[in-house]
Amino acid sequence: MYKIEKLNDQGQGITYINNKITFVDKAIPGDEVDLKVIKESKKYNIAIPSSIIVKSADRVDEFCPYYNKCGGCQLQNMLYDNTINYKVEKVKNILKKFANININVNVIKSDITTNYRNKITLKIKNKKIGLYEYNSNDLIEINECFIAHNAINDFIKVINNFNINNGEIVIRCNYNNELLINIISNDKITMPEFDNLKIVGIIHNNKLIYGEDHFMELVNNKFFEVSYDSFFQVNRDITSKIFDYIRNNILKEKNVLDLYCGVGTLGINVADISNKVYGIEIVENAVLNAIKNSKINKIDNTKYMLGSAQKIIDKIDDNIDVVIVDPPRSGLTNHEIDIIKEKNVDQIIYVSCDPITLSRDLKILNSNYNIKDITLFDMFPYTYHVETVSILERK
Ligand SMILES: C[S@@+](CC[C@H](N)C(=O)[O-])C[C@H]1O[C@@H](n2cnc3c(N)ncnc32)[C@H](O)[C@@H]1O
C-alpha cells in the first residue's frame, strides 16, 4: 500500500515505490492505494490505483462516469476550492523554481464549473467516438462530456449519423447554443438531418459543406465573428472576467499592441479607452475576423497584421506604450522580448496558459519590469491547466 503525498504539476498523485518517484493518476494527497504500474522509466514510474484502501479525507465523488479512465479531467475527485488552492500553489512554485520570483498569486474562480467548455475535439476510431484514455491512444467511448456545453452533448448523440469511420471532429458552441462543426476525416461522409440542433456550419477537411464557416460569439456586450480555424477561449464566463480585469488595469489613451491577437478580442475590449490598437496574428481567417470584429463593434482605431509575431513585430513603425500578449504554450520568442524592451513599452499584460514558459519569459523581463500583479483565472475547472494574467510595469 502506498500513501499519496502531494500532487505534481499535471495533477497526478506522488508516491514512492522502492524510493523511485511514482506518479499516480486520479489519486489525491491522503489516499492510500494499491498500484498498477503502467509505465516504467529509469527515473520514474507512472501508475494507476488498482484499489483505494484508505480514501483521503479530502476525496469527493467525481461527477463524470468516464472520469477514472478519460485523459480529459484530472481533479474531479477534489472539492472545487481545493483544486483552486492546488493551482495557486502550483503557479507560485513554478514561478519560484524557474524564475526565482516569490509573489502572491490572486485568483478568480469560474462561476460555472461543469458544462463550461464551448469546444471539444473527439476522436473517431472504427466508428467509435470518444476521447483518449489517460496516457494512451486507446479510445474511451463517450456519449456525453460533463465539462462541455449541453448543446455540444446534444450533438455528440448524432455524430454516428455522419457515417465517419475514422477521424476527428471539433464541436464548437457559442453563447446562443449554435454549433460550428469541423470534421477531419478521409471518409466520404453523409449529411444527416439535425432536427432540434442549431447548426451554423459544417466544414469537412477545410471545405465548407453546410451553412457558414464561422459563427458569432458574445462577451461583455461585444460580438466576435469566429471562423472554424480561429482561436477562441473555451470558457466564456472566465473570458468575460479577463476582459474586465484587463480593462480595469490597462493604462488608458495609449498605443496598444495586441500580440497573438486571434480574432481581436483583447484589443477590441480596450480599443475605446486606447489611442490606437495594433494586432498581430498568424491565422489568416482570424485576422479577417478581427478586421470585421472592429467594424461590428464600431471601432475605428485598430490595425491588424497577418504573419508570425516574431517577424511582424519589426514592421510596427509607431511607438507602443502597452503590449497585451497572449501566446500559445510556447510563450514569447527572445526577439519579441528584445523588441518590447527596445520600444520602451510602459506596461505588459501577459496572458499565459503555461506557467513554465511564462516564468522563463518573466525571468528575462524582470530586469526591466516590475510585476505588479499575477492573477489566476480558472479557465479550465477540474483539470490541472491554468490561465494567468500578469501585469508588468517598466522600472
Ligand atoms: C492563446 S491564443 C490567443 C488569442 C486571443 N488573444 C484571444 O484571447 O482569443 C494564441 C493565438 O496566437 C496565434 N499564433 C500562434 N502562433 C503564432 C505566431 N507565431 N505568430 C502570431 N500568432 C500566432 C494563434 O493562432 C492564436 O490565435
The ligand as an SDF file (V2000), in Angstrom:
LIG
                    3D

 27 29  0  0  0  0  0  0  0  0999 V2000
   -3.8370   31.7160  -26.8840 C   0  0  0  0  0  0  0  0  0  0  0  0
   -4.4090   32.2980  -28.4090 S   0  0  0  0  0  0  0  0  0  0  0  0
   -4.8880   33.9500  -28.0140 C   0  0  0  0  0  0  0  0  0  0  0  0
   -5.7940   34.6130  -28.9900 C   0  0  0  0  0  0  0  0  0  0  0  0
   -6.5130   35.8660  -28.4920 C   0  0  0  0  0  0  0  0  0  0  0  0
   -5.6280   36.7630  -27.8100 N   0  0  0  0  0  0  0  0  0  0  0  0
   -7.7020   35.5130  -27.6460 C   0  0  0  0  0  0  0  0  0  0  0  0
   -7.6860   35.8020  -26.4430 O   0  0  0  0  0  0  0  0  0  0  0  0
   -8.6840   34.9650  -28.1710 O   0  0  0  0  0  0  0  0  0  0  0  0
   -2.9120   32.4400  -29.3070 C   0  0  0  0  0  0  0  0  0  0  0  0
   -3.0590   32.9550  -30.7140 C   0  0  0  0  0  0  0  0  0  0  0  0
   -1.7570   33.0510  -31.2880 O   0  0  0  0  0  0  0  0  0  0  0  0
   -1.8130   32.6580  -32.6450 C   0  0  0  0  0  0  0  0  0  0  0  0
   -0.4360   32.2840  -33.0210 N   0  0  0  0  0  0  0  0  0  0  0  0
    0.1910   31.1060  -32.8240 C   0  0  0  0  0  0  0  0  0  0  0  0
    1.4650   31.1710  -33.2400 N   0  0  0  0  0  0  0  0  0  0  0  0
    1.6500   32.4400  -33.7130 C   0  0  0  0  0  0  0  0  0  0  0  0
    2.7580   33.1380  -34.2490 C   0  0  0  0  0  0  0  0  0  0  0  0
    3.9460   32.5330  -34.4080 N   0  0  0  0  0  0  0  0  0  0  0  0
    2.6030   34.4230  -34.6150 N   0  0  0  0  0  0  0  0  0  0  0  0
    1.4110   35.0460  -34.4490 C   0  0  0  0  0  0  0  0  0  0  0  0
    0.3160   34.4350  -33.9450 N   0  0  0  0  0  0  0  0  0  0  0  0
    0.4320   33.1530  -33.5710 C   0  0  0  0  0  0  0  0  0  0  0  0
   -2.8400   31.5520  -32.6710 C   0  0  0  0  0  0  0  0  0  0  0  0
   -3.3800   31.3750  -33.9490 O   0  0  0  0  0  0  0  0  0  0  0  0
   -3.8720   32.0730  -31.6400 C   0  0  0  0  0  0  0  0  0  0  0  0
   -4.8520   32.8510  -32.2860 O   0  0  0  0  0  0  0  0  0  0  0  0
  1  2  1  0
  2  3  1  0
  2 10  1  0
  3  4  1  0
  4  5  1  0
  5  6  1  0
  5  7  1  0
  7  8  2  0
  7  9  1  0
 10 11  1  0
 11 12  1  0
 11 26  1  0
 12 13  1  0
 13 14  1  0
 13 24  1  0
 14 15  1  0
 14 23  1  0
 15 16  2  0
 16 17  1  0
 17 18  1  0
 17 23  2  0
 18 19  1  0
 18 20  2  0
 20 21  1  0
 21 22  2  0
 22 23  1  0
 24 25  1  0
 24 26  1  0
 26 27  1  0
M  CHG  2   2   1   9  -1
M  END
$$$$
